[in-house]
Amino acid sequence: MAALQLYYVTQISYFSILPLLLPARTQTTVVASEQIWYWTYLVNWQIGLNGWPEMPSLGHFCSLAVEERFYLFWPLAVFLLSRYTVGAYVLTPARMDALALQSVAVFASPKGRGC
């Protein structure tokens, strides 16, 4: 909870207080026009769609955005997927570890070509 509060204190400081202290045309004014992405934890989508901002002073919050959505959707995924015990063994997402290991084995083989 403290991390969440610190995140919003940072947002308020950056978008409300810092522009008053710094002259116009700084990176705060550039990022302020895109602040909705930061308030909604969607900055990673904005970066994915448009690339890194010209002045990525808050770009490091993209990892926090990914983490927050994981914590939002993971309980729902566990709840829904726990009902499909057979699916946990046969569905493609459940077998990604084996597929990834096979891919590593292909590239680690002496010829680098697998079979």
C-alpha positions in Angstrom: 0.0 0.0 0.0 2.9 2.4 0.8 4.3 1.8 -2.7 0.9 2.8 -4.2 0.8 5.9 -2.1 4.4 6.8 -3.1 3.5 6.3 -6.8 0.6 8.8 -6.6 2.7 11.3 -4.5 5.3 11.2 -7.3 2.6 11.7 -10.0 1.1 14.7 -8.1 4.6 16.2 -7.6 5.7 15.7 -11.2 2.5 16.9 -12.9 1.3 19.6 -10.4 4.2 21.0 -8.4 7.3 20.6 -10.7 5.8 22.6 -13.6 5.4 25.5 -11.2 9.0 25.4 -10.3 10.6 24.8 -13.7 10.3 27.0 -16.8 8.0 26.1 -19.6 9.3 23.8 -22.4 10.9 21.4 -20.0 10.4 17.7 -20.0 7.6 18.1 -17.5 5.5 19.9 -20.0 6.2 17.3 -22.7 5.2 14.4 -20.4 2.3 16.3 -18.8 0.4 16.1 -22.1 0.5 12.3 -21.8 -0.2 12.1 -18.1 -3.4 10.1 -18.4 -1.2 7.1 -19.3 0.6 7.4 -16.0 -2.5 7.9 -13.8 -4.2 4.8 -15.2 -1.1 2.5 -15.1 -1.1 2.2 -18.9 2.2 3.9 -19.6 3.6 0.6 -20.9 0.9 0.5 -23.6 1.7 4.1 -24.5 5.4 3.2 -24.9 4.5 0.1 -26.8 2.3 2.0 -29.2 4.4 5.1 -29.7 7.9 4.1 -28.6 9.9 5.6 -25.8 9.0 9.3 -25.2 11.5 11.9 -26.3 12.2 12.6 -22.7 11.5 9.4 -20.8 11.8 10.8 -17.3 8.9 8.7 -16.0 9.4 5.8 -18.4 10.6 3.5 -15.7 7.0 3.3 -14.4 6.2 1.0 -17.3 7.4 -2.0 -15.3 5.2 -0.9 -12.4 2.2 -0.7 -14.8 2.8 -4.3 -15.9 3.1 -5.5 -12.3 -0.1 -3.7 -11.2 -2.1 -5.3 -14.0 -0.6 -8.7 -13.1 -1.9 -8.3 -9.5 -5.3 -7.2 -10.8 -5.8 -10.1 -13.2 -3.9 -13.0 -11.6 -6.6 -13.7 -9.0 -9.2 -13.9 -11.7 -7.0 -16.2 -13.8 -6.4 -18.5 -10.9 -10.1 -18.5 -10.1 -11.2 -19.3 -13.6 -8.4 -21.7 -14.5 -8.6 -23.7 -11.3 -11.8 -25.2 -12.6 -10.0 -26.8 -15.6 -7.7 -29.3 -14.1 -7.3 -31.2 -17.4 -6.6 -28.0 -19.2 -3.7 -27.3 -16.9 -2.0 -30.3 -18.5 -3.0 -30.0 -22.2 -3.6 -26.4 -23.1 -0.8 -24.5 -24.9 -0.2 -21.8 -22.2 0.3 -24.6 -19.6 2.9 -26.2 -21.8 5.0 -23.1 -22.5 7.7 -24.2 -20.1 8.3 -27.4 -22.1 8.2 -25.5 -25.4 10.7 -22.9 -24.1 13.0 -25.6 -22.8 12.9 -27.4 -26.2 13.7 -24.1 -27.9 16.7 -23.6 -25.6 17.9 -27.1 -26.4 17.7 -26.4 -30.1 19.9 -23.3 -29.8 22.3 -25.0 -27.4 22.9 -28.0 -29.6 26.4 -28.3 -31.1 25.2 -27.5 -34.6 22.7 -24.9 -33.4 20.0 -26.5 -35.5 18.4 -29.1 -33.2 17.4 -32.3 -34.8 
